[in-house]
Structures are given as structure tokens and as C-alpha cells.
């Protein structure tokens, strides 16, 4: 509860390019509202 995690969200795509093609998500990445992206 006190780990400092503000939120965990999922995005679906095969590559980072797939994710960046989504305007809404790309804007969040470009404005540093999303700090880290983890591919599984």
C-alpha cells in the first residue's frame, strides 16, 4: 500500500510501435504521465 505506485494499467500491442500509434497513449508517454512501460 505504501510502495509509491500511483497506478498500474495495461496496454495491448505486439511492439512499442503499436502502442505509440495510439494517439491517446502516445500523448501520455510524450508528456511523461506514463513513466515506465514493461513488455511481457
ZAMARGU-4260 file (C-alpha; in steps of 0.2 Angstrom, whole numbers, plus 5000, padded with zeros to 4 digits):
<rodrens>
0) 5000/5000/5000 | 5015/5012/5003 | 5025/5007/4988 | 5023/5023/4979 | 5014/5016/4964
5) 5002/5028/4958 | 4993/5016/4946 | 4995/5001/4935 | 4987/5000/4918 | 4988/4988/4904
10) 4990/4992/4885 | 4989/4979/4872 | 5001/4978/4857 | 5014/4967/4849 | 5028/4981/4849
15) 5031/4998/4856 | 5027/5005/4839 | 5009/4998/4840 | 5007/5007/4857 | 5014/5023/4850
20) 5002/5023/4835 | 4988/5025/4848 | 4986/5044/4849 | 4980/5045/4867 | 4993/5033/4874
25) 5007/5041/4864 | 5002/5058/4872 | 5003/5051/4889 | 5020/5044/4885 | 5026/5060/4877
30) 5020/5071/4892 | 5029/5059/4904 | 5012/5055/4913 | 5017/5037/4909 | 5035/5034/4917
35) 5038/5016/4913 | 5032/5003/4900 | 5035/4985/4903 | 5033/4972/4889 | 5028/4954/4894
</rodrens>
